Amino acid sequence: KMAGHWSNALASYINNPENHRDEIFFQTEQVIVIHDKFPKARVHCLIMPNYILENKDVNDSHIPLIRTMQEIGSRLQETLRIEFGLEEKYNFKTGFHAIPSMRHLHMHLISDDFDSSRLKNKKHWNSFTTDFFILTDDYIRNLEEHVTLDKEYYHKLEKQPLQCHRCGIEQRNIPTLKRHIKYCEL
């Protein structure tokens, strides 16, 4: 893929963090945390290694790094909750897309309010509310067990009907779904 292709966009944060001081939310010697440019919830960050690591190259030797990324995600949750005024009824989760659209390893830290104008279609919704979104502990287990993902299965998940992630009731479109989840108490 070309260096300028959108799927390579995260490389700039890694290679030239000084050009992104305003966008980098948190940084350590090992990781960089940015707010997702196209957030699918009120809180949506990307946590990535501070060196180039393509998804295709990730293996069980990277588990300590992924655990560090997970730990940082956990530590940042309350700060983010306060910064974004996120009510206590909403939770956070960290994980990875089964079929990432971006080339470089990145973990999503996302709140489950899914209140965002950037959440526009079924693929967006299903990529965070179905098994397409692999929770970090499951991702680590897959690496430990050298699991090969069934891409056909995950592509089907992206296309399945819209369902509330709390109560499971099917919704006919994104506007209807967004109205429903605002009031769903399950």
Salt bridges, closest charged atoms under 4 A:
GLU23 OE2 - HIS20 ND1 2.96
GLU23 OE1 - LYS37 NZ 3.58
ASP36 OD2 - HIS44 NE2 3.36
GLU54 OE1 - LYS56 NZ 3.79
GLU54 OE2 - ARG103 NE 3.33
ASP57 OD1 - LYS56 NZ 3.34
ASP60 OD2 - HIS146 NE2 3.44
GLU78 OE2 - ARG81 NE 3.33
GLU87 OE1 - ARG42 NH1 3.13
GLU88 OE2 - ARG81 NE 3.75
ASP138 OD1 - ARG141 NH1 2.56
GLU144 OE2 - ARG67 NH2 3.41
GLU152 OE2 - LYS156 NZ 3.67
GLU158 OE2 - LYS123 NZ 3.83
GLU158 OE1 - HIS155 ND1 3.14
GLU185 OE2 - LYS89 NZ 3.99
